[in-house]
């Protein structure tokens, strides 16, 4: 089974690929924007499943999903997001998406969902599909200050301390202090684990 993962966060793609391989024995190819995903589908397809991040560059909302469904010519395409509402998920499913994956799913649930959709079935988490209101902000987001969230986003994008410091107009020692503090708050031991926890919590 081969899956295309399109997400603009490098560590999210890498973490997701590792989860799928470890838990489900599923191989994957990763790209960081919709244009690259479309090109990969044309040049290296077909894939058993295409996973598209709702908010990555080039998606243009559900227009990207519609274009991907045309490109795959019947192969399953699913939407994943940490921020999309139930309304968006319902619209995606009505358009023909194979499913909607909140980024809060556990690794095991994610691998099972991917296998399920690749076999031609529809997937949406029961608790999400039956909820009447959009999910509240992830608990992790409430635990961290705005600056710590900005630093964590940099970690999720695979940026160095120097790059994060430049982006946020901070000194590197200040960035290191924020990283140390957010590690303690979320229970992470290193950058990769912090990114994985943020992904599982649906923060980014």
Secondary structure, DSSP 8 states (H G I E B T S, - for coil): -EEEEE-S-HHHHHHHHHHHHHHH--EEEEESSHHHHHHHHHHH---SEEEEETTSTT-TTHHHHHHHHHHHTTSEEEEEESS--HHHHHHHHHHT-SEEEETT--HHHHHHHHHHHHTT--EE-HHHHT-SS-----HHHHHS-HHHHHHHHHHHTT--HHHHHHHHT--HHHHHHHHHHHHHHHT-SSHHHHHHHHHHTT--
